[in-house]
Structures are given as structure tokens and as C-alpha cells.
């Protein structure tokens, strides 16, 4: 009986050790990233990064996105709703983490569309039509071209511009920054350099509202 008690106590202590270790690790990660936001802001926002919102906004949502990611598509309206509910206070920054096979193809289209001033229109068309071309079992990336005209694009120019080697460099830089920030899945959000305590819309909303309260 005494031996069973000791084994049980040892098990409880082991679980507590892991739980506390996880807490301190997350706390240290949060401090590290907050420090990077102040000392190395370019890790979060590059000069070329697409942005949406007021340039004077004091709350930055940095989203690492994969155009072929279903969860990214599902979260996009929530992020826009947050911005709409807090006019002028939030700026959205898109970073790329094309983790799905071949999803850099869609990043190249987006970057080519940016040169026509149609970035956000193209992103919305892409996310809305995602289920047609990004099927998990039978992806057909070429089908995206059926939907692109609704974004008002010059498709011939897109086909040419998307092959610019500078876009490849841009993707490589975003992936390097994602690695530095320990981004392993999409979407991954940082609000003023702070990571979500855990993934979810409520967590994102709470962190955004906390930053708005702290900065306005």
C-alpha cells in the first residue's frame, strides 16, 4: 500500500513538473518574441509585406498565412470583422508560410497581383474559391485561373510577373522569419509581437482587445 502511494505521488509530481515546465517555456517564448518585436521589428514586418488598415494604427496583427490552408480561409472573415469593429486602430500584416505542397504557386500569383494594385481582391477570390483548387485529396492548382478574372486582373501579366525570381527570395525570407518565430502551422498570429496563448478566435479577439486597451 505504501509502495502504491509512493508511485502515485511520483506520477503526480511528474505531471506537475511537465505542466510547470510548459508554462515557463511559453512564458519565456512570449518574452523573447515581445523583445524581438521591439528590437527586431523586421522579423515581424518586412518592407514588402502586404498590409491592410490605417498606417497610424497602434495594434498590428501579423498573420503567417498559407493560401492553400483551410483554417486560414476560415479565419480571414473573423480578422476583417475585428478590424471593422475597431476602425483605424488595427493594421493587418500578411506574411507567407506556404507549408502545403505547391502553395508557393499561389503566393506567386498574389505577389504578381500586388503589382496591379489588386492584392486584397485576389486574396479574397483565392480564399473563397479554395475548395475548388486546393482539395486535400486531389489538388488542382491550375483551376485558380478560372476565378482570377473576378479580381479584375490582367492574367497575361500575372502569368509573366509571377515568375520573377524576386518573389522566390521574398518567400524564402518569410519562411526564414517564420522559422525564427517558431511558426509551425497556419494561420499563426502575433499581436504587437505577442503570440496567442493558445490557438482560437476568442484568444485572438482577447489579445487584440487587450492591446487596444493598452494603446488607446
C-alpha positions as a printed Julia matrix, in Angstrom:
216×3 Matrix{Float64}:
   0.0    0.0     0.0
   2.8    2.38    0.91
   4.6    1.48   -2.32
   1.46   2.27   -4.38
   1.15   5.63   -2.6
   4.76   6.49   -3.47
   4.23   5.52   -7.13
   1.04   7.63   -7.28
   2.77  10.61   -5.67
   5.7   10.29   -8.06
   3.3   10.29  -11.01
   1.55  13.43   -9.78
   4.88  15.2    -9.24
   5.99  14.22  -12.76
   2.8   15.66  -14.29
   3.21  18.89  -12.3
   6.83  19.16  -13.42
   5.83  18.87  -17.09
   2.95  21.35  -16.66
   5.15  23.93  -14.93
   7.9   23.37  -17.48
   5.44  24.02  -20.31
   4.17  27.17  -18.6
   7.63  28.62  -18.08
   8.64  27.7   -21.64
   5.61  29.53  -23.09
   6.24  32.48  -20.79
   9.88  32.69  -21.88
   8.85  32.36  -25.55
   6.36  35.21  -25.12
   9.03  37.42  -23.52
  11.51  36.54  -26.26
   9.09  37.4   -29.05
   7.96  40.61  -27.36
  11.62  41.61  -27.13
  12.12  40.81  -30.81
   9.12  42.97  -31.67
  10.87  45.96  -30.13
  14.46  45.24  -31.11
  13.98  43.48  -34.45
  10.64  44.56  -35.86
  11.59  43.42  -39.37
  11.26  39.81  -38.25
   7.54  40.53  -38.0
   7.05  43.13  -40.72
   9.18  43.36  -43.85
   9.14  46.36  -46.15
   7.45  44.3   -48.87
   4.78  42.77  -46.58
   1.19  43.4   -47.73
  -0.69  45.49  -45.17
  -4.32  46.45  -44.71
  -5.56  49.21  -42.43
  -4.59  52.59  -41.06
  -0.85  53.4   -41.17
  -1.25  55.13  -37.8
  -2.82  52.06  -36.16
  -1.24  51.12  -32.84
  -2.26  47.46  -32.97
  -0.59  45.22  -35.55
  -1.94  41.76  -36.34
   0.79  39.82  -38.11
  -0.6   36.69  -39.77
   1.55  33.93  -41.22
  -0.69  32.56  -43.95
  -0.75  29.7   -46.44
  -3.19  30.36  -49.33
  -3.99  26.62  -49.5
  -4.77  26.38  -45.77
  -8.46  25.79  -44.97
  -8.16  27.32  -41.5
  -6.59  30.46  -42.98
  -9.63  30.78  -45.24
 -12.0   30.27  -42.31
 -10.23  32.85  -40.11
  -9.96  35.61  -42.72
 -13.54  36.95  -42.21
 -13.03  36.95  -38.42
  -9.91  39.09  -38.77
 -11.74  41.54  -41.05
 -14.62  41.69  -38.55
 -12.15  42.57  -35.78
 -10.81  45.4   -37.94
 -14.3   46.59  -38.77
 -15.26  46.65  -35.1
 -12.22  48.79  -34.29
 -11.91  51.25  -37.19
  -8.5   52.81  -37.64
  -6.95  51.01  -34.68
  -5.74  47.77  -36.31
  -3.32  47.08  -39.12
  -3.15  43.61  -40.68
   0.19  42.38  -41.99
   0.37  39.26  -44.15
   3.44  37.02  -44.04
   3.74  33.79  -46.02
   4.22  30.3   -44.67
   3.44  28.09  -47.7
   3.68  24.77  -45.87
   1.32  22.85  -48.2
   2.98  21.25  -51.21
   2.87  23.64  -54.15
   1.23  26.51  -52.25
   4.09  28.83  -53.17
   2.41  28.83  -56.62
  -0.47  30.82  -55.13
   1.86  33.14  -53.23
   3.5   33.99  -56.56
   0.09  34.84  -58.03
  -0.71  37.06  -55.05
   2.58  38.92  -55.33
   2.07  39.39  -59.08
  -1.44  40.72  -58.37
   0.04  43.23  -55.92
   1.89  44.81  -58.85
  -1.51  45.53  -60.41
  -2.86  47.02  -57.17
  -5.2   44.04  -56.8
  -3.65  42.16  -53.89
  -6.58  42.09  -51.47
  -9.15  41.45  -54.19
  -7.07  38.48  -55.37
  -6.58  37.11  -51.87
 -10.34  37.17  -51.25
 -11.08  35.45  -54.57
  -8.4   32.88  -53.79
  -9.71  32.08  -50.32
 -13.36  31.99  -51.44
 -12.58  29.55  -54.28
 -10.07  27.5   -52.28
 -12.24  24.4   -52.02
 -12.2   24.02  -55.83
  -8.43  24.04  -56.38
  -6.92  23.06  -53.03
  -8.66  19.74  -52.39
  -6.63  17.7   -49.91
  -7.09  14.52  -51.95
  -6.9   15.95  -55.47
  -5.39  19.46  -55.58
  -5.69  21.19  -58.96
  -3.79  24.48  -58.73
  -4.44  25.42  -62.35
  -8.16  25.77  -61.6
  -7.42  29.03  -59.78
  -7.14  30.73  -63.17
 -10.89  30.25  -63.69
 -11.58  32.5   -60.71
  -8.91  35.18  -61.09
 -10.78  37.31  -63.69
 -13.31  38.28  -60.99
 -10.47  40.12  -59.21
 -10.1   42.39  -62.24
  -6.63  41.12  -63.16
  -4.62  41.19  -66.35
  -3.99  37.43  -66.45
  -1.26  37.59  -69.08
   0.7   39.99  -66.9
   0.12  37.79  -63.85
   1.48  34.74  -65.68
   4.6   36.71  -66.57
   5.18  38.56  -63.28
   4.72  35.52  -61.03
   7.94  34.06  -62.42
  10.07  36.96  -61.15
  12.96  35.49  -59.07
  12.47  38.32  -56.56
   9.23  36.68  -55.45
  11.13  33.48  -54.65
  13.52  35.5   -52.47
  10.57  37.08  -50.71
   9.06  33.67  -49.93
  12.41  32.41  -48.64
  12.7   35.42  -46.34
   9.2   34.91  -44.95
   9.95  31.23  -44.31
  13.18  32.2   -42.53
  11.28  34.66  -40.33
   8.61  32.03  -39.67
  11.31  29.64  -38.51
  12.86  32.32  -36.27
   9.45  32.87  -34.67
   8.81  29.14  -34.31
   5.84  29.21  -36.7
   4.96  25.6   -37.49
   1.37  25.82  -38.67
  -1.0   28.27  -40.32
  -2.58  30.58  -39.6
  -0.22  31.81  -36.89
  -0.96  35.2   -35.34
   1.11  37.74  -33.44
  -0.47  40.89  -32.0
   2.1   43.64  -31.45
   4.7   40.89  -31.38
   2.85  38.75  -28.85
   1.82  35.2   -29.73
  -1.6   33.8   -28.9
  -1.6   31.92  -25.57
  -3.38  29.14  -27.47
  -4.95  28.95  -30.91
  -8.5   30.16  -31.42
 -10.64  33.11  -32.47
 -11.59  34.01  -28.91
  -7.92  34.07  -27.95
  -7.11  36.32  -30.92
 -10.0   38.66  -30.1
  -8.97  38.86  -26.43
  -5.35  39.66  -27.28
  -6.35  42.3   -29.84
  -8.75  43.94  -27.38
  -6.08  43.91  -24.65
  -3.64  45.66  -26.96
  -6.23  48.21  -28.0
  -6.96  48.96  -24.34
  -3.22  49.27  -23.6
  -2.5   51.57  -26.55
  -5.57  53.8   -26.84
